[in-house]
Amino acid sequence: MLASATTVSADTMTMGLPVPALRAARVARGQEAFPLRVLWTRSGNLSTGLRLFGESFAPIVVFSGKGMPIQTRTALEKRATVWQAPADSLSPEWALQMLAQHHGVRKVVLEGGGTLLRLFLASRCVDELCLTWCPRVFGGSTGITLTGLPGDFLPSSVQARLLRMEQTGLECFTRWGLKYQRIFSGKR
Ligand SMILES: NC(=O)c1ccc[n+]([C@@H]2O[C@H](COP(=O)([O-])OP(=O)(O)OC[C@H]3O[C@@H](n4cnc5c(N)ncnc54)[C@H](OP(=O)(O)O)[C@@H]3O)[C@@H](O)[C@H]2O)c1
């Protein structure tokens, strides 16, 4: 599971898997009961006081931009594996490559929020989108959307195809397969 420092702080998540059946299914597949917990921060401003650092049920991996202060890195390394981006920007492609290469990760659940999802969509790194419809209507110019705060369009629109839909109580759970437009190569 991959989540941002913003979301983990806002939601005081421990990034666990509370449903026993889901843990059992992982074990039956030959995996660890709990998935790797992956944190994302561009600035590197991440406190070891966050609730998830107090729980040891699964290893923690941190991806950070170049600017993480050395004191923060030293403190984090007592509890997590820290990868700092080699270039100026922290990119989804690089992080996913590192996860596959060094941690044997083949599938990532990206737990939002909108800013992070936008970044991964712009890099064409999301195959499926799980979207829950909740019966609430609210307004506001600072309301976070699926792709973060209202702003620029994505570099190109992403097509979505409904794979599954299930209504439970008042909520509707949907799963979408994503398809990206081809990038024009310049050759005809
Ligand atoms: N409804 C849901 O299912 C759901 C799911 C997840 C989250 N949420 C909510 O969404 C809110 C947070 O959403 P958000 O959009 O503000 O933040 P976000 O998407 O959770 O986090 C953005 C992260 O991306 C990093 N970042 C920003 N620009 C970047 C760039 N150009 N390159 C690389 N990394 C970059 C930021 O780094 P820094 O650490 O340096 O800031 C930050 O950690 C919270 O309130 C949370 O509760 C809802």
The ligand as a Gaussian input file, in Angstrom:
#p B3LYP/6-31G(d) Opt

LIG

0 1
 N      -11.638000       9.551000       0.122000
 C      -10.551000       8.834000       0.042000
 O      -10.628000       7.675000      -0.309000
 C       -9.231000       9.456000       0.365000
 C       -8.072000       8.707000       0.137000
 C       -6.855000       9.287000       0.442000
 C       -6.803000      10.588000       0.953000
 N       -7.926000      11.263000       1.182000
 C       -7.880000      12.641000       1.715000
 O       -7.170000      13.447000       0.790000
 C       -6.537000      14.498000       1.492000
 C       -5.099000      14.624000       1.010000
 O       -5.097000      14.815000      -0.375000
 P       -4.074000      15.818000      -1.057000
 O       -4.410000      15.898000      -2.509000
 O       -4.012000      17.066000      -0.266000
 O       -2.652000      15.156000      -0.821000
 P       -2.134000      13.686000      -1.218000
 O       -2.463000      13.369000      -2.604000
 O       -2.522000      12.722000      -0.143000
 O       -0.585000      13.923000      -1.035000
 C        0.182000      14.616000      -1.925000
 C        1.620000      14.135000      -1.731000
 O        2.307000      14.305000      -2.938000
 C        3.506000      14.987000      -2.706000
 N        3.694000      15.857000      -3.860000
 C        3.057000      17.020000      -4.162000
 N        3.471000      17.482000      -5.348000
 C        4.392000      16.586000      -5.816000
 C        5.208000      16.526000      -6.988000
 N        5.156000      17.478000      -7.931000
 N        6.037000      15.489000      -7.130000
 C        6.118000      14.519000      -6.198000
 N        5.364000      14.515000      -5.073000
 C        4.522000      15.552000      -4.885000
 C        3.344000      15.744000      -1.392000
 O        4.600000      15.792000      -0.735000
 P        4.846000      16.582000       0.650000
 O        4.894000      15.503000       1.691000
 O        6.121000      17.265000       0.457000
 O        3.705000      17.526000       0.843000
 C        2.334000      14.916000      -0.630000
 O        2.959000      14.000000       0.241000
 C       -6.605000      14.169000       2.982000
 O       -7.550000      15.011000       3.561000
 C       -7.088000      12.733000       3.003000
 O       -7.914000      12.501000       4.126000
 C       -9.148000      10.737000       0.864000

